[in-house]
Amino acid sequence: MDFKKLLDCELFLFDMDGTLYLGDEIYDGAIELMEDLPRLGKKYIYLTNNSSRAGEDYITRLKKLGFPCEAENVFTSGMATGLFLRRTRPEARVFLVGTAAFRRELLSYGVNLVEENADTVVVGFDTELVYEKLDKACHFLRRGAAFIAANPDWVCPMPADEVLPDCGSICALLTASSGVEPFYIGKPNRAMVDEVSAMTGIDNSRICAVGDRLYTDIAVAQNAGAVSVLVMSGETDETILAAAERKPDYVLPSVKELHQALVNVE
C-alpha cells in the first residue's frame, strides 16, 4: 500500500470513541501513536462529534486515560456549534436538548439559553435526556423554531458490542414528531475541518481525518478535500464498507497499523 499521502499530511484529526478507545478500554498502540506524532513531525487534534462533554472535560478525560492532550489538541462538535451560533445567530433564544457540560460550553460562547419562547432548538448527544426536554423542543419546533444539531451520529459505540442512542437518533424522534429537519454542525459538515484549517493555518489537503465511521469521520474528510483513514475498530464492518459508494483513502485494522505506516514512511 502506498502511504505517501500520509507522509504529506501535517495535521491528523482523530475521532476518539471507536478509534482510540471504547469506553475506558484503550486500543492497543493508541497512546504510543499519539506520543510519537510530534517526533514524526505531525500535529494532532482530537476531533469528536460527541457534544456530551465540554472541551475541558475531554482534556481531563484524555489525560486520565494516559493520552497527551492540551487545550489546542481538542475540538468538539459542541465547540463548533457554539462558534456557529455566535457567528450566525448571536441574538437567538436557544432551547437546549443536551447535557450540563454542553450547556456550559454554549454559555462560554455567549449563547443565550432559555426555557421559554425559544426561536432556536439545539440538540446534542444528551446522556441526561428526560421527556420534558423532548416535549418542549417539539413545542418550539412546531411553532417555527430553527432546528440545529451538534452531530448526526445515530449511536455512540460502547464496550461489549453495546451502543447508546446518539444525537442523530434523538433528532429523528423530534423530526418525526415535529416535521422539522435539523441542520447538522458536526461531521460530516466540512465546516469542522475548515474551522481547524483556519485555526492552524494548515491547508485541508495537508490534513488527515482518522475515524471508524464512513458517514461522519470519512465523509468530513471527503467533503473538505482532506485525506481519510478508516479504522475497522469501531462501527464500520466489512459489509458496510463494501456497500459504500465512496471509499476512504486508506482502510486499516486499527490506529496501531496507522502508527506502523507512519514510521515506515518516515
C-alpha positions as CSV (number, residue, x, y, z in Angstrom):
1,M,0.0,0.0,0.0
2,D,1.3,3.5,-0.9
3,F,1.3,5.7,2.2
4,K,2.7,8.8,0.5
5,K,-0.4,10.8,1.2
6,L,0.0,10.1,4.9
7,L,3.6,11.4,4.8
8,D,2.5,14.6,3.2
9,C,-0.1,15.3,5.9
10,E,0.9,17.8,8.6
11,L,-2.1,17.5,10.9
12,F,-4.1,14.5,11.9
13,L,-7.7,14.7,13.2
14,F,-8.6,11.8,15.4
15,D,-12.0,10.6,16.3
16,M,-12.0,9.1,19.8
17,D,-14.8,6.6,20.6
18,G,-14.3,3.6,18.4
19,T,-11.0,4.9,17.1
20,L,-8.6,5.4,20.0
21,Y,-10.7,3.8,22.7
22,L,-14.0,2.3,23.5
23,G,-15.5,3.5,26.8
24,D,-12.5,3.1,29.1
25,E,-10.9,0.4,27.0
26,I,-7.8,1.9,25.2
27,Y,-7.0,0.3,21.9
28,D,-3.6,-1.3,21.6
29,G,-1.0,1.2,20.3
30,A,-3.2,4.2,20.6
31,I,-1.3,6.1,23.3
32,E,2.0,5.2,21.6
33,L,0.8,6.7,18.3
34,M,-0.2,10.0,19.9
35,E,3.0,10.3,21.9
36,D,5.1,9.6,18.8
37,L,3.4,12.0,16.4
38,P,5.4,15.1,17.4
39,R,8.6,13.1,16.8
40,L,7.3,12.3,13.4
41,G,6.8,16.0,12.7
42,K,3.0,15.7,12.8
43,K,0.4,17.8,14.7
44,Y,-2.8,16.3,16.0
45,I,-6.3,17.3,17.2
46,Y,-8.8,15.1,18.9
47,L,-11.9,15.8,16.8
48,T,-15.1,14.5,18.1
49,N,-18.8,14.7,17.3
50,N,-19.6,13.9,21.0
51,S,-21.1,17.0,22.5
52,S,-22.0,15.4,25.8
53,R,-18.7,16.6,27.2
54,A,-17.1,20.1,27.0
55,G,-13.7,20.6,25.6
56,E,-12.1,21.0,29.0
57,D,-13.7,17.7,30.1
58,Y,-12.0,15.9,27.2
59,I,-8.6,17.3,28.2
60,T,-9.2,15.9,31.7
61,R,-10.5,12.6,30.4
62,L,-7.8,12.0,27.8
63,K,-5.0,12.8,30.3
64,K,-6.6,10.4,32.8
65,L,-6.6,7.7,30.2
66,G,-2.9,8.4,29.5
67,F,-3.1,10.3,26.3
68,P,-1.1,13.5,25.7
69,C,-3.5,16.4,25.5
70,E,-3.6,20.2,25.9
71,A,-6.3,22.8,25.0
72,E,-5.1,23.2,21.4
73,N,-5.5,19.4,20.8
74,V,-9.3,19.3,21.3
75,F,-12.1,20.4,19.0
76,T,-15.6,19.1,19.6
77,S,-19.0,19.4,17.8
78,G,-20.1,21.4,20.9
79,M,-17.4,23.9,20.4
80,A,-18.2,24.1,16.7
81,T,-21.9,24.6,17.5
82,G,-21.0,27.5,19.9
83,L,-18.9,29.2,17.2
84,F,-21.7,28.7,14.6
85,L,-24.3,30.2,16.9
86,R,-22.1,33.1,17.9
87,R,-21.3,33.9,14.2
88,T,-24.7,33.3,12.6
89,R,-27.4,33.7,15.3
90,P,-25.9,36.0,18.0
91,E,-29.3,37.2,19.2
92,A,-31.0,33.7,19.2
93,R,-33.1,32.5,22.1
94,V,-31.9,28.9,22.3
95,F,-33.6,25.9,24.0
96,L,-31.0,23.2,24.5
97,V,-31.5,19.4,24.5
98,G,-28.1,18.5,25.8
99,T,-26.0,17.8,28.9
100,A,-24.9,20.2,31.6
101,A,-21.4,20.1,30.0
102,F,-22.8,21.1,26.6
103,R,-24.7,23.9,28.3
104,R,-21.5,25.2,29.9
105,E,-19.8,25.0,26.5
106,L,-22.5,27.1,24.8
107,L,-22.6,29.6,27.6
108,S,-18.9,30.1,27.2
109,Y,-19.5,31.3,23.6
110,G,-22.2,33.7,24.8
111,V,-25.2,31.7,23.6
112,N,-28.5,32.9,25.2
113,L,-30.1,29.7,26.6
114,V,-33.8,29.9,27.5
115,E,-36.6,27.7,28.7
116,E,-39.5,29.7,27.2
117,N,-40.2,31.5,23.9
118,A,-37.2,29.9,22.1
119,D,-36.6,30.7,18.5
120,T,-33.9,28.1,18.1
121,V,-33.7,24.4,19.3
122,V,-30.2,23.0,19.7
123,V,-29.8,19.2,20.2
124,G,-26.7,17.3,21.2
125,F,-25.8,13.8,22.4
126,D,-27.9,14.1,25.6
127,T,-26.9,11.4,28.1
128,E,-29.1,13.2,30.6
129,L,-32.2,13.2,28.4
130,V,-35.7,13.5,30.1
131,Y,-39.0,13.6,28.4
132,E,-39.7,17.2,29.4
133,K,-36.9,18.3,27.1
134,L,-38.4,16.5,24.1
135,D,-41.8,17.9,24.9
136,K,-40.5,21.5,24.9
137,A,-38.3,21.0,21.9
138,C,-41.2,19.6,19.9
139,H,-43.4,22.6,21.0
140,F,-40.9,25.2,19.8
141,L,-40.2,23.4,16.6
142,R,-43.8,23.1,15.7
143,R,-44.1,26.9,16.2
144,G,-41.3,27.8,13.8
145,A,-38.1,27.5,15.8
146,A,-34.9,26.8,13.8
147,F,-33.5,23.2,14.4
148,I,-29.7,22.9,14.9
149,A,-28.0,19.7,15.9
150,A,-24.4,19.2,17.0
151,N,-23.9,15.9,15.1
152,P,-25.7,13.3,13.0
153,D,-24.4,10.1,14.7
154,W,-27.1,7.5,15.3
155,V,-25.3,5.7,18.0
156,C,-22.3,6.0,20.3
157,P,-20.3,2.7,20.4
158,M,-19.7,1.1,23.8
159,P,-17.8,-1.9,25.1
160,A,-19.2,-5.4,24.8
161,D,-20.8,-4.6,21.4
162,E,-23.3,-2.2,23.0
163,V,-24.3,1.3,21.8
164,L,-26.0,4.4,23.2
165,P,-28.6,6.3,21.2
166,D,-26.7,9.4,19.9
167,C,-27.7,12.9,18.7
168,G,-29.0,11.7,15.4
169,S,-31.4,9.3,17.0
170,I,-32.8,12.0,19.3
171,C,-33.2,14.3,16.2
172,A,-35.0,11.6,14.3
173,L,-37.6,11.4,17.1
174,L,-38.0,15.2,17.1
175,T,-38.3,15.3,13.3
176,A,-40.9,12.5,13.4
177,S,-43.0,14.5,15.9
178,S,-42.5,18.0,14.5
179,G,-41.9,17.5,10.8
180,V,-38.7,19.7,11.0
181,E,-35.3,18.5,9.8
182,P,-32.2,19.6,11.7
183,F,-29.1,21.4,10.3
184,Y,-26.1,19.4,11.5
185,I,-23.0,21.2,12.6
186,G,-20.5,18.4,13.2
187,K,-19.0,15.8,11.0
188,P,-19.6,15.2,8.0
189,N,-20.1,19.0,7.7
190,R,-16.8,20.2,6.2
191,A,-17.0,23.2,8.5
192,M,-15.4,21.1,11.2
193,V,-12.2,20.7,9.0
194,D,-12.5,24.3,7.7
195,E,-12.5,25.7,11.2
196,V,-9.4,23.6,12.1
197,S,-7.7,24.7,9.0
198,A,-8.4,28.4,9.8
199,M,-7.1,27.9,13.4
200,T,-3.9,26.2,12.4
201,G,-3.1,27.7,9.0
202,I,-2.8,24.2,7.5
203,D,-4.5,23.6,4.2
204,N,-7.2,21.0,4.1
205,S,-5.2,18.9,1.6
206,R,-2.5,18.5,4.3
207,I,-5.0,17.3,6.9
208,C,-5.9,13.7,7.5
209,A,-9.1,12.6,9.3
210,V,-8.9,9.3,11.1
211,G,-12.1,7.5,12.4
212,D,-14.3,4.5,12.4
213,R,-17.4,5.8,10.7
214,L,-17.9,6.3,7.0
215,Y,-20.8,8.7,7.3
216,T,-19.1,11.1,9.7
217,D,-15.3,10.7,10.1
218,I,-14.6,9.7,6.5
219,A,-17.3,11.8,4.9
220,V,-16.0,15.0,6.6
221,A,-12.6,14.4,5.0
222,Q,-14.0,13.7,1.6
223,N,-16.3,16.8,1.8
224,A,-13.4,19.0,2.9
225,G,-10.8,17.8,0.4
226,A,-8.7,16.1,3.2
227,V,-7.1,12.7,3.4
228,S,-9.1,9.9,5.1
229,V,-8.2,6.8,7.1
230,L,-10.9,4.4,8.2
231,V,-10.0,2.1,11.1
232,M,-12.1,-1.1,11.5
233,S,-12.1,-1.0,15.3
234,G,-15.5,0.7,15.8
235,E,-18.8,1.0,14.0
236,T,-17.9,0.1,10.4
237,D,-17.6,-3.6,9.4
238,E,-16.7,-5.2,6.1
239,T,-20.3,-5.3,4.9
240,I,-20.9,-1.6,5.5
241,L,-17.5,-0.8,3.8
242,A,-18.3,-2.9,0.7
243,A,-21.7,-1.2,0.3
244,A,-20.1,2.3,0.4
245,E,-20.1,4.3,-2.9
246,R,-17.1,6.4,-1.8
247,K,-14.2,4.6,-0.3
248,P,-11.7,6.0,2.2
249,D,-8.1,6.8,1.0
250,Y,-6.9,4.1,3.4
251,V,-8.5,1.3,5.4
252,L,-6.6,-0.1,8.3
253,P,-7.5,-2.6,11.1
254,S,-6.7,0.0,13.9
255,V,-4.5,3.0,14.7
256,K,-1.7,0.7,15.6
257,E,-1.3,-0.1,11.9
258,L,-1.5,3.7,11.2
259,H,1.4,4.2,13.5
260,Q,3.4,1.5,11.8
261,A,2.6,3.0,8.4
262,L,3.8,6.5,9.5
263,V,7.0,5.0,11.0
264,N,7.7,3.0,7.9
265,V,7.4,6.0,5.6
266,E,9.3,8.3,7.9
